[in-house]
Amino acid sequence: MPGHLNIMAVYILSEGSGPGSQVPPHLTRILISLLSPGINCTNKTVKGKVIHKGPLVRVEADDFILKTVIKEDDAMQSVCSQKTSINIVIFGALAESFSHRVSPGDVVLLSGFTVGKSPTANKDNLHPCNLQLSGDDACIYVSKQKPPHPRSSLVSKRSSLISAEGSKMVKSPKYTYVRLDELKNESVVNVYGVVVFFKQPFKSRGTDYCSCLKITDQSEHKIGCTIFCERLEDHPKIFQTGDIVRMHRVKVKLYNNSLTLVNTSGFSVVTFHGTVGGAVEPRTSSKTFHFDEDDRRTVEELRSWAASQTLLPSVSAAVPLSAVQPSAYFDLTCQLLAKATVDTTCTLLRVWDGTRCPHPLLKVIVDPNVTEGASSFSKQKESLIANVLVYDNHVEFARQLKPGAFLRIYNLRAILGSSKVPGLTCSQPVEMGHLAFHLHGGTSYGRGIRVLPENSPDVQELKRVMEEFLQDQEDEFTELNDSELVWSTPPEFLDGEAVDCQTVKTCRHQLQPVTLSQVKQSDAGQVHHVRVQLRSYEPHRLHQALKLFCSRCTSIQDIPDDELVAAIFSEASKRSEAYSPPPWVLSGHVDLAGDTSGAQQLSRSVHISTKLMTEGKTDQLIFLMGCSLEETCHLAATYQSIVPVSSSGGQLALLDLSAPLLFRGRKRYYGCKRCSEAALREPSTEGMQMIDEKIIAEALGVQLLQLVLLMKLELQDATDTLDVFLWKHAELFFSVTAEDMSANQEAQNSIHQIMDILCPAEGSMGKRPWLDLCLMAYYTEEDGSTNQTCYQICNTVIVKPSSK
């Protein structure tokens, strides 16, 4: 299909065209508001703007799930006032391609989907259905949105500059270009080609820099090219495989029985982005060059041909930090924030791409006096910054880089641990579980660094992601900024209207109250009593305060979204491979009632321990296979404990630990991926009347995660402000357990009422109650540094005022 690039059924439409102008004509659009379960979706499409894109979740080695939300935001939605935002669940390679190719703000057209019931409709208030895309029939057509003002001016300026320079282009005779299968030894030719391999320019043994690349064209012949130029600017500006290169005056030489191209006198080169439908903008350092409509046509023909071939990887080697995996080699597009010399063979680059790495990142301690660029950043931005260690022949080029530059780093290595970091001293503990990024010496596999121009499509995409992060930060602190005028008044004037204290300290410390200013000046490891008011807190959506905590590795993670969990169950239920159950189980079936009266009953596979069967405990634990999340929750009301399973490699196996390990009534139990050695084993119940979650988890080799409450509070008194955490003693503070809050509406309402009293949405600060708190100060350990002190509220209980 002309005008788009097909990568794993994600079609990027030509620039300037909407997502309805280049799709097959037999497809017809249906409004989101008209979707319902069971509707015939054959040859139907749904259109909307991406307003949320979730993380890419790996279910198995080559299997992924991603959740996104689109909103119908054009004129067609005016015909109906119903909900026009809907959850989309994408499976497999399509999910991976969507993660890399689509951004929030893009407009998408979906086809080949199925409609299901959304398990999160009551919580997120979106459409009661969701759309699921998987398999060969699923397609996504994407209309990329231009970067917002003022960034987009960079592109328009560049385009006008190209137009203005058109008058400077040399009006020379038409050039003749030779196909790569027609090259003759010792001839000097002009050629076009698609780059299938390249190395960034590197210093040769003489005074020149050397570039190596391999190109092909419609003849499918692949030809190597070796270019020697003294100036880096004269080398091809190649950013990725698939780029188009045009070379004038190259000589054909026979080397090792193969033809190769080398530059000669008068050599010139121009490169273009290889994306179908992208702007045809020449990259060259020459101020005068020939370029006409024939050249434009040649570039577009090569783009379309390359997109239809398998000579390029289906998934780009470029990976965002949010998708990096340990031990992987990858290309990183990023912005340089700061750099520092570690030693004579190593330079540190501090970079970010606007996304958050899912793994803890290595901190590299360097002297601030040798750092070029900012030496510190906000807490939020610091968590997104990666430290890249550049070695050997790349050091010289790295030292010439300027903070603020946009880079592509090729063949970067992600390595767990810091034992081999240069300059590691006793001031920096070894962080074996933290991820480090190394650019090793040499040029193998195209290893190197390239500065990208700001008008590059990749840089424009990078800026958009970064701006979304900055906008999120701005939105997060808007409420605080709005209160700046109130807080410009000296805090002492707020005392007049204070509400009675609403807290009681349960500790036995005999301490005099101190101010927040005194707390900040004290050393860590101490306990303080303070009298303060609550200025703000986060998260404001209190269900987001529920986290999963591992007592073994002390990691904290979010509770998986129901939409994502439902997708994992759906994917597992589709597996139909033969399997052999372990010898200790008895297999059978359990019936599920149909959706309507008289409907055919559904049957699902169930496995029971033979030992439990002989002990008459068949209702205490079953292993359930082939059920959806909704069906599993329904059966959890009948059976005391349900462990969902699926077939994998011809054996019965547990689901990925992104899904719940165990269902007990309305409660779900999750396992820690890092600390578990999960395997399907028979629980030992000898001498036990009842089987609980601990017995089951221990038998299955799973480290259970504990539900906890985690909040961040900003306190203030007349002297200062202080950020503190409410975590280990949060249940004592609210007199509500995390488990109750997760399943009990009354417990949720109780916490909402408390926070409304402590931090009312409206009214002056003077109307907020004064709180007597016990604070514990401690050093942080997660970031490998003891320079920062954190604070927790401990041994304190909220007392709600009695109703009058």
Secondary structure by P-SEA (a helix, b strand, c coil): ccccccccccccccccccccccccccbbbbbccccccccccccbbbbbcccccccccccccccbbbbbbbbbccccccccccccbbbbbbccaaaaaaaacccccbbbbbcbbbbbbbccccccccccbbbbbbcccbbbbbbccccccccaaaaaaaaaaaaaaccccccccbbbbbccccccccccccbbbbbccccccccccccbbbbbbcccccccbbbbbbbbbcccccccccccccbbbbbcbbbbbbcccccccccccbbbbbbbbccccccccccccccbbbbcaaaaaaaaaaaaaaaacccccccccccccccccccbbbbbbbcccccccccccbbbbbbbcccccccbbbbbbcccccccccccccaaaaaabbbbbbcccaaaaaaaccccbbbbbcbbbbbccccccccccccccccccbbbbbbccccccccbbbbbccccaaaaaaaaaaaaaaaaaaaaaaaaaaaccccccccccccccccccccccccccccccccaaaaaaccccbbbbbbbbbcccccccccccbbbbbcccccccccccaaaaaaaaaaaaacccccccccccccbbbbbbccccccbbbbbbbbbbaaaaaacccccccccccccaaaaaaacccccbbbbbbbcccbbbbccccccccccccbbbbbbccccbbbbbbbbbcccccccaaaaaaaaccbbbbbbbbbbbbbbcccbbbbbbcccccccccccccccccccaaaaaaaaaaaaaacccccccccbbbbbbbbbbbbbcccccccbbbbbbccbbbbccccc
